[in-house]
Amino acid sequence: MANIKSQMKRNRQNEKRRLKNRAWRSELRTRKKNAVTTAGTDDATAALRLAIKRIDSAAARGIIHKNKANRDKSRLMARVRAAESAS
């Protein structure tokens, strides 16, 4: 445990940020999974649009890197296309 007051504050701030980032990343995983599972149904475009919107928002907030966001979107589109062609 830190003895220095500024380090104690930094630890509190880091913990808050860690929890927020964890919640965002969890939501990203959920949105991507929903987009793939709904591929080929009526809700597919809405789920895919929402997943891409969340990925872009996370990149804009600095939760994930912009290159990772682009890579995730590319892979997501490929998985959705594959799921649609399989069904």
C-alpha positions in Angstrom: 0.0 0.0 0.0 1.2 3.4 -0.9 2.2 6.0 1.8 2.3 9.0 -0.5 -1.0 10.9 -0.7 -0.8 11.5 -4.4 -0.1 7.8 -5.1 -3.1 6.8 -3.0 -5.2 9.1 -5.2 -3.6 7.7 -8.3 -4.5 4.2 -7.1 -8.1 5.2 -6.6 -8.3 6.8 -10.0 -6.7 3.7 -11.7 -9.2 1.4 -10.0 -12.2 3.5 -11.2 -10.8 3.5 -14.7 -10.1 -0.2 -14.7 -13.7 -1.0 -13.7 -15.1 1.4 -16.4 -12.8 -0.1 -19.1 -13.7 -3.6 -18.0 -17.4 -2.8 -18.4 -16.8 -1.3 -21.8 -14.8 -4.3 -23.0 -17.5 -6.7 -21.7 -20.1 -4.8 -23.6 -18.0 -4.9 -26.8 -17.7 -8.7 -26.5 -21.5 -9.0 -26.0 -22.3 -6.7 -29.0 -20.0 -8.6 -31.3 -21.4 -12.0 -30.2 -25.0 -10.7 -30.7 -24.1 -9.5 -34.2 -22.7 -12.9 -35.2 -25.5 -14.9 -33.7 -28.3 -12.8 -35.3 -26.7 -13.0 -38.7 -29.2 -14.0 -41.3 -32.2 -12.8 -39.3 -34.3 -9.6 -39.4 -32.3 -8.0 -36.5 -28.9 -8.6 -38.1 -28.4 -5.2 -39.5 -29.4 -3.4 -36.3 -27.1 -5.7 -34.2 -24.2 -5.2 -36.6 -24.7 -1.5 -36.7 -24.8 -1.2 -32.9 -21.7 -3.4 -32.5 -19.7 -1.2 -34.9 -21.0 2.0 -33.2 -19.8 0.7 -29.8 -16.4 -0.3 -31.2 -15.9 3.2 -32.7 -17.1 4.8 -29.5 -14.6 2.8 -27.4 -11.8 3.7 -29.8 -12.8 7.4 -29.5 -12.7 7.2 -25.7 -9.3 5.6 -25.7 -10.5 2.3 -24.3 -9.1 0.4 -27.2 -6.6 1.5 -29.8 -7.9 2.8 -33.2 -6.1 0.0 -35.1 -7.6 -2.6 -32.8 -11.1 -1.1 -33.5 -10.5 -1.3 -37.2 -9.2 -4.9 -36.9 -12.2 -5.9 -34.8 -14.7 -4.4 -37.3 -13.0 -6.1 -40.2 -13.1 -9.5 -38.4 -16.7 -8.9 -37.3 -17.8 -8.2 -40.8 -16.0 -11.4 -42.1 -17.7 -13.5 -39.3 -21.1 -12.1 -40.1 -20.7 -12.7 -43.8 -19.6 -16.3 -43.1 -22.5 -16.9 -40.8 -25.0 -15.4 -43.3 -23.7 -17.6 -46.1 -23.8 -20.7 -43.9 -27.4 -20.2 -43.0 
